[in-house]
Amino acid sequence: MNKFYAHILVVDDDDGIRSLLKKFLNENKYLVTTANSAENAAEKIRFVKFDIIILDIMMQGQSGIDFTINFRNKLNTPIILLTAKGEPEERIEGLEIGADDYLSKPFEPKELLLRIKNILNKTQNRETRKIKFDNLEIDLNKSKIIRDGKEFKINNSERKILDKMIGSPGETFSREDIGKIIDLEKERSVDVIITRLRKKIEIDPKNPKYLQTIRGTGYVLWIE
């Protein structure tokens, strides 16, 4: 793919938005495939590996939230959710189910472009990292965790957190530290992502052995 920076799947049931996004992204050297529903998108990802999925939340039929829930553990493609409301609760829900970023409608196309570039820079320029300890294998290059033979996909935000923590085992990271790693300001959103990671890493997420809370300070990963 020498001509294009990346291949993007745009999923929206609004014909006008699909056409505008495709035209804009094509002009900025991105290859774009479109889908008019979550069901249509599901068919396309069976045969094509996309670099990013831009997904509208409110669609007829299956919603963008449902699509993300169904496919988050099956693929590691970054997902940017488009939301009409932009309420904090909706943004948190998007992060909780595994989306990598979100953008509230209406939005400036240039802002979407910056978010796309940001995600691509983080996913395409990453080092190969793979570690094993106890019953766990964390493969950052393939964006997955294997626990007791069961595989869990991790998204870009989860991968970035693990990358930093694995590089500094036993070091405590505050919520602010983690927020800077994944470009989030709200502590609640950081807690949501840590909770999601624990479900993939820990046998008993409520009593974590590896990804622990240091009361009043932050989080630490014990892998030694």
N, C-alpha and C positions, 0 to 999 in steps of 0.2 A: 504494500500500500504506500507507494512512494509519493503519490500525488496528494493524499489526504493525511491529516494529522491523526484521525481516529474515525471509527465507524460508530455512529450514534443511532439508537432506536428512540424515536419520539412517539409517545403513546398518548393520544388525546382524541376524544370523540367530537371535538370541534374542528370541522374541516378548515376553517379560516386560520386557526392557531397552528394546525399542522403545516399548512402551506407556508405561512409566514416564517415559522421556525426552520422549516427545511430550506427555504430560500436564503434566510439569513446565515444559517450554519454552512450551507454550500458555499456562499460567498466568502466565508472565513476558512475555507479549505477543510471542511469536515464532510465525510461521506454520511448521508442520512437515509435511513429507512424509516417509514412511518407505519403506524398501526392505529386503527380507529376504535379499538377496544382492548381490554385486558386479554380477552380470549384470543383475539387476533395476534396480540403480542406474544402470547404463550406459544402459538404455532411457530412464529418466526424464530424465537430463541432456541427452538428444538434443532434448527438447521444452521443457524448463524451465531458466531460468537461476537457479541458487540463489546465495545470498549466502555460505553456508558449508556444507561437507559434514563431518559427523561420522561417522567410518568405523572400524568394528571391524577389527582386523588378522586375528584367527583366525576364519575363516568356512568353511563347507563350500563346495566349488567354488572359485572364484577368491578369493584372499585379499585383504585390504585393501592389502597391499604391492603385489601384482600390479596391482590396480586403479589405485593411485597412479602406478605406473610407466607404465601404458598411457595414462593421461589427463593426466599432469602437463604435457606439452608441447602439449596440445590445449585446455586451459582454464586460466583463472587464478583459479578459485574457491578460496578458502582451504580447506585440509583439516586437520582435527583427528583424529589417530589415537587409537583406544582400544586399549590393550594390556593383556593379562592379566599379563604378566611384569614389565614395567617395568625390565628390565635395561638397563644403559648401552649395550650393543651394539645392542640393539633400537631404542633411542631414536635412536642415531646413524644406524642404517640408515634410520629413518623420515625424518630430516632430510636424509640424503644423496639420497633419491629424490624429495624435494621437498615433504614435508609441512610445514605451517606451525607445528604444535604437536602435542603428544601428552599423553595423560592415562592414568595407570595404573589399572586396575581392582583392587579396588573404589575408587570415588572419591565425593567429596561432590558432589552436584548443584550446589551453590552455587559450587564451584570451577570446574566446567565453565561455568557462567554467566559467571563473571569472565573466563575465557579467551575466550569468545565475544565479550563486550563489548570486550575488549582488541583483538581482531583487527578487529572492526567499526570501532572508533575509528581504527585505523590505515589501514584501506582506504577508508572512506567520507569521511574528511576530508583527502584528499590533494590536493596541488596538481598542476596539469597540467605535466609536464616532458617535453620531447622534445629530444634532441640528436643531431647527426650529425657523424661525423668518420671520415676514411679510408673504409674499407669497412663501417663500422658505423652503425647507427641504434638508439638506445636510447629507447624510448617508455615512460616510467614510468606515464603515465596509462592506457595500454592494457596495461601489464605484459608487454612483449615486447621482444625484441632481434632485430634483423634484421641478419644478417651475410652479405654476398655474396648477397643475395636469399633466404637461408634464414631462416625465422622460428623463434624459440625463445621459449616462454613463461617468465616468471619468477614465482616465488611472492612472498608478502608479505615474507618475510625477505630474499630477494635484492633486492627492490625497495627496501627500507629502507636496505640497505647502499649500493646504487648511488646513492640519493638523497643520502645524506650525502657520499659520495666525489665525486660530480659537483659538489656545492656547494662542495667544497674540493679542486680538482684539484691534484695534486702534494703534498698533505698526507699524511703517514704516519699510518695508524690502527693502533694496537696491537691484539692479539687481545682484550685487555680492553675497549678502546674499542668494538670491533665487537660484543663480547658484550653490552655495555650497550645498544647500538642495537637489538639483536634479542632482548633479555631472555634471554640464555644465559650460563651461567657457565663451561662446560667449553671449554677451548681447542681440544680435538679436534673438537668440534662446529663451531666457527668455521672451522677448516681445511677441514672437509668442505664447508661452504657455499661457501667461496672456490674450492675445486677445482671444484665444480659450476658456479659462475659463469664460471670460465675456459673451461670446455668450450663455453659459449655465446658468449663474447666473442672468444676467441683462435682463430686458425687453427691454431696449435701450442700447446696448453695447457701442455705441459712446458717451453716456452721463451716465456713470455708477453711480449708487447710492451706491453700496456696495464695489466693488473692484475698488478703486480709485487710480489715479496717483498723487503722490506728486511731483510736478515739480522739477527736478534737484536732487531728492532724491531717489525715488523708488515707491513702491506700499503699500497700506494699505487696510485692510478689516474692514469695519464698520458693526458690527452685533448687536449693542446695540442701 
